[in-house]
Amino acid sequence: MTPIWRMVTLFIPIYWSLNWSRLIGDLCAASWASPLSELGLSDLPKVAAPYSPYLSPLIILVALLMMSYQSTWLHDTGIKYFPLDTSEALDRMYGSLGGIILTLGILISPHARWTLSRSPLLWLRKVSFAIYLLHGTFLRTIFTSVLHFGHPKTLVPEYNADGAEYHVERYPVPGYFQCAVATVVLGGCVGVASQVWNRRLEPVFATITSKLEVMATGKPEPETRPNESTILPRRKD
């Protein structure tokens, strides 16, 4: 099967999932990972390479803008120009679309791909999946503990649909210095944990996966030469 054929077959379930995406206000960005990876192995990056100095900066800038806006700003902007039910989570939709566009802008740009293949970004790519798995746990534990350390909860006024006031307990917004410290601590903890996961646990999971594939297909496990990578080849353009 060619990359184009695989992309067409992958777009069919993605199109089917759009109804679910509409209900949850997300574009199911994880579903786009396979088509984008197939796109990276196709001839499109090579064909678009001469035009990438003009297209990629604009695409990447728009994508970063969509991904970095605060959710309330995105929601208000979307409601202003595309009137919808205010309960729709347009902020998630814009963020997901920005991530997809960012990946596309990088795929067609040899300069962006070369930049992202330098150290320490090369190390970051190796542990990216571990970061994806672990960051939520550290956000909810270590990051929040450092972020709100020394600040007791205070009563904050809220208002219901009828305009009646009520109070809820919340932590006050910390200062910029404490936010910076919490972010640095979070980055260090996630980086160390991801490195340990990648070196200690990932080989175990790879072995289990290989054994299960042998059991499911009935074919012998392919031999790998010393220092031979089993990862798909990366384009050199």
C-alpha positions in Angstrom: 0.0 0.0 0.0 1.3 3.4 -0.9 1.3 6.3 1.6 -1.5 8.0 -0.4 -3.7 4.9 -0.2 -3.1 4.6 3.6 -3.9 8.3 4.0 -7.2 7.9 2.1 -8.3 5.0 4.2 -7.3 6.8 7.4 -9.3 9.9 6.5 -12.5 7.8 6.3 -12.6 7.1 10.1 -11.5 10.6 10.8 -14.4 12.0 8.7 -16.7 9.6 10.6 -15.4 10.9 13.9 -16.2 14.6 13.1 -19.7 14.2 14.6 -18.0 13.1 17.9 -15.6 16.0 17.5 -18.5 18.4 17.2 -20.1 17.0 20.4 -17.0 17.4 22.5 -15.7 20.6 20.8 -12.4 18.9 19.8 -11.0 17.9 16.4 -9.7 14.5 17.8 -6.2 15.7 17.0 -4.8 12.3 18.0 -6.6 10.8 15.0 -4.6 13.0 12.7 -1.2 11.6 13.9 -1.2 8.7 11.4 -2.2 10.7 8.3 0.4 13.3 9.1 3.1 10.7 9.7 2.1 9.1 6.3 2.3 12.5 4.8 5.9 12.8 6.0 6.8 9.6 4.1 5.1 10.8 0.9 6.5 12.9 -1.9 4.7 16.1 -0.7 7.6 17.4 1.5 10.0 17.1 -1.4 7.5 18.8 -3.8 6.7 21.6 -1.4 10.4 22.2 -0.3 11.1 24.9 -2.9 8.0 26.9 -1.7 8.5 26.2 2.0 10.6 29.4 2.8 7.5 31.3 1.9 4.7 29.0 3.1 6.1 27.4 6.3 6.8 30.6 8.3 3.2 31.9 7.7 1.7 28.5 8.4 3.7 28.0 11.6 3.0 31.5 12.8 -0.7 31.1 12.4 -0.6 27.7 14.1 1.3 29.1 17.1 -1.1 32.0 17.3 -4.1 29.6 17.4 -2.4 27.4 20.0 -1.2 30.2 22.3 -4.3 32.4 22.7 -6.1 32.1 26.0 -9.2 30.0 25.7 -11.6 32.8 26.6 -10.2 35.0 23.9 -10.5 32.3 21.3 -14.1 31.4 22.4 -15.2 35.1 22.2 -13.5 35.6 18.8 -15.2 32.5 17.4 -18.6 33.4 18.8 -18.2 36.9 17.2 -17.4 35.8 13.7 -19.0 32.3 13.7 -22.2 32.5 15.7 -22.7 29.3 17.5 -24.1 28.0 20.8 -21.9 29.5 23.5 -21.6 26.1 25.2 -19.5 24.9 22.2 -15.8 24.5 23.3 -14.3 26.5 20.4 -11.1 27.0 22.3 -10.3 23.3 22.2 -11.2 23.2 18.5 -8.9 26.1 17.6 -6.0 24.6 19.7 -6.3 21.2 18.0 -6.5 22.8 14.6 -3.4 24.9 15.4 -1.5 21.7 16.4 -2.4 20.0 13.1 -1.4 23.1 11.0 1.9 23.4 13.0 2.8 19.8 12.1 1.9 20.4 8.5 4.1 23.5 8.4 7.1 21.6 9.8 6.6 18.6 7.5 6.9 20.7 4.3 9.9 22.7 5.5 13.4 21.2 5.3 14.8 24.0 7.4 12.3 23.4 10.2 12.9 19.7 10.2 16.7 20.3 10.3 16.3 22.7 13.2 14.1 20.3 15.2 16.7 17.5 14.6 19.4 19.3 16.6 20.3 18.6 20.2 18.7 18.9 22.7 15.5 18.8 20.6 16.7 15.4 19.3 16.6 14.1 22.9 13.2 15.8 23.4 11.8 13.9 20.4 13.0 10.6 22.0 11.1 11.2 25.2 8.1 13.0 23.7 5.8 10.1 24.2 6.8 9.6 27.8 6.2 13.3 28.4 2.8 12.9 26.9 2.0 10.1 29.3 3.5 11.6 32.5 3.0 15.3 32.3 -0.6 15.3 33.6 0.4 13.4 36.8 3.1 15.9 37.6 0.9 18.9 36.7 -1.7 17.8 39.3 0.8 16.9 42.0 4.2 18.6 42.1 3.3 21.6 39.9 0.2 22.6 41.8 1.9 22.0 45.2 4.8 24.4 44.3 2.5 26.9 42.6 0.2 27.3 45.5 2.7 26.7 48.3 2.2 29.1 51.2 -1.2 30.4 49.9 -4.3 29.4 51.8 -7.6 29.2 50.0 -9.8 32.3 50.0 -13.5 32.8 49.4 -14.2 34.0 45.8 -17.6 35.4 44.7 -19.4 33.7 41.9 -22.7 34.3 40.3 -25.3 31.9 39.0 -27.6 32.3 36.0 -30.1 34.4 38.0 -27.4 36.8 39.2 -27.4 35.5 42.8 -24.0 35.7 44.4 -22.4 32.8 46.2 -18.8 32.0 47.3 -16.4 29.2 46.6 -13.0 28.4 48.1 -10.1 28.8 45.6 -6.4 29.4 45.7 -5.4 33.0 44.8 -3.4 33.6 41.7 0.3 33.4 42.6 2.9 35.9 41.4 5.1 35.6 38.3 8.2 34.5 40.3 6.3 31.6 41.9 4.8 30.6 38.5 8.3 30.6 37.0 9.7 28.4 39.8 6.8 26.0 39.6 7.3 25.7 35.8 11.0 25.1 36.1 10.4 22.4 38.8 7.7 20.8 36.6 10.0 20.7 33.6 12.9 19.2 35.6 10.7 16.5 37.1 9.0 15.6 33.8 12.3 15.5 32.0 13.9 13.1 34.5 10.9 10.9 34.8 10.5 10.7 31.0 14.2 9.8 30.6 13.8 7.0 33.1 10.6 5.8 31.4 12.3 5.8 28.0 15.3 3.9 29.2 13.8 1.5 31.7 10.2 0.9 30.8 9.9 1.4 27.1 12.2 -1.5 26.2 10.0 -3.8 28.4 6.9 -2.6 26.6 8.6 -3.1 23.2 9.4 -6.7 24.1 5.9 -7.4 25.2 4.5 -5.9 22.0 6.9 -8.0 19.9 5.8 -11.2 21.7 2.1 -10.4 21.3 2.6 -9.7 17.6 4.3 -13.1 17.2 1.4 -14.8 19.0 -1.2 -12.9 16.9 0.4 -13.4 13.5 2.1 -16.8 14.0 5.2 -15.4 12.3 8.7 -15.6 13.9 10.0 -12.4 15.4 12.3 -10.6 12.8 15.9 -10.5 13.8 17.5 -7.1 14.4 21.1 -6.5 13.7 23.3 -4.9 16.4 22.8 -1.1 16.5 20.0 -1.4 13.9 17.1 0.9 14.4 13.5 -0.4 14.0 12.1 3.1 13.6 10.7 4.1 10.2 13.3 6.0 8.1 13.4 9.7 8.3 13.4 11.8 5.1 16.8 13.5 4.3 15.4 16.4 2.2 
